[in-house]
């Protein structure tokens, strides 16, 4: 068990994320995390998604961050929070976080995908429900 908990900004960003995904990342933070974590982004609207595609931050208009059939985002971007910042350049920190998230998902019986395992474009903060 860890002493980590979501800050107010992360709690705001969890709104309208699918409850199963919230359960996975919260269990990760509270029980399995080797480092503190922050929620970078949850649900997006189409205007934001289009802007991200134009900027090259995302490559699809069919993102699971958009509200799905049930009204929830089925994707979340989270990051390790180490020494008061996100270590964007540290792939190993994101890989360790993903291992912790997979452990929580397995414990709960949920199947998730990590963007860091994608073959063409890696997305270390991205997790989504399958």
Secondary structure, DSSP 8 states (H G I E B T S, - for coil): -------HHHHHHTTTB-HHHHHHHHHIIIII-SS-EEEEE--B-HHHHHHHHHHTS---SS-TTB--TTSSBSEEEEEE-BTTB--TT-HHHHHHHHHHHHHHHHHHT--EEEGGG-SSS--TTEEEE-
